[in-house]
Amino acid sequence: MSYHNASLTQMTEHPIELSIVVPMYNEAANLSPFFERLFNVLNCLNIAYEIVCVNDDSQDNTLTELLKYQKHNPFVKIVDLSRHFGKEIELKPY
């Protein structure tokens, strides 16, 4: 697993400037390359961010893998849906 290099103190001193919302359904096998690429980009931006992963009742190990990333990266937030809603409901503006 790859993690970002920004320190927790550095990132929490400022309000979040970027929220990335990512709908996920059965993505366990894709999480490692996804986070590696995303963290590479975010590290270059030097801004406070959060990554909101919406687990849409995945039937694989997506939630387990997300929890591992969250344990090492407090900027990963998880919304775990109780049933499969589809990405449209996850991205619906409120």
ZIGIJO-V888650 format. One record per residue. N is the residue number from 1. RES is the residue in one small letter. PHI is phi in radians with two decimals (* if undefined). PSI is psi in whole degrees, -180 to 180 (* if undefined). Layout:
N|RES|PHI|PSI  N|RES|PHI|PSI
//
This chain:
1|m|*|140  2|s|-1.84|144  3|y|-2.28|161  4|h|-1.28|165  5|n|-1.75|-12  6|a|-1.16|141  7|s|-1.37|152  8|l|-1.05|-41  9|t|-1.07|-45  10|q|-1.06|-42  11|m|-1.38|-28  12|t|-1.58|-7  13|e|-1.27|-19  14|h|-2.12|151  15|p|-1.13|155  16|i|-1.09|128  17|e|-1.75|-20  18|l|-2.48|125  19|s|-2.01|126  20|i|-1.94|119  21|v|-1.83|123  22|v|-2.18|110  23|p|-1.24|138  24|m|-2.37|132  25|y|-2.46|113  26|n|0.94|55  27|e|-1.94|15  28|a|-0.91|-43  29|a|-1.23|-18  30|n|-1.75|-6  31|l|-1.16|-41  32|s|-1.06|-53  33|p|-1.15|-33  34|f|-1.07|-53  35|f|-1.18|-37  36|e|-1.03|-48  37|r|-1.18|-42  38|l|-1.14|-45  39|f|-1.12|-36  40|n|-1.03|-42  41|v|-1.26|-47  42|l|-1.12|-35  43|n|-1.09|-31  44|c|-1.30|-24  45|l|-1.35|-30  46|n|0.97|48  47|i|-2.28|162  48|a|-1.33|132  49|y|-2.50|167  50|e|-2.45|150  51|i|-2.06|113  52|v|-1.73|109  53|c|-1.70|119  54|v|-1.76|104  55|n|-1.45|114  56|d|-1.62|62  57|d|0.95|48  58|s|-1.03|146  59|q|-1.70|-3  60|d|-1.80|-154  61|n|-1.65|26  62|t|-0.98|-50  63|l|-1.09|-44  64|t|-1.04|-45  65|e|-1.18|-40  66|l|-1.07|-41  67|l|-1.09|-34  68|k|-1.13|-43  69|y|-1.15|-41  70|q|-1.11|-36  71|k|-1.04|-36  72|h|-1.73|-8  73|n|-2.47|99  74|p|-1.17|-6  75|f|-1.54|-5  76|v|-1.58|119  77|k|-1.91|146  78|i|-2.16|129  79|v|-1.96|118  80|d|-1.89|108  81|l|-1.39|143  82|s|-1.37|-16  83|r|-2.59|167  84|h|-1.33|114  85|f|-1.80|-25  86|g|1.62|157  87|k|-1.16|-24  88|e|-1.07|-43  89|i|-1.23|-32  90|e|-1.19|-31  91|l|-1.78|4  92|k|-1.12|127  93|p|-1.22|147  94|y|-1.87|*
//
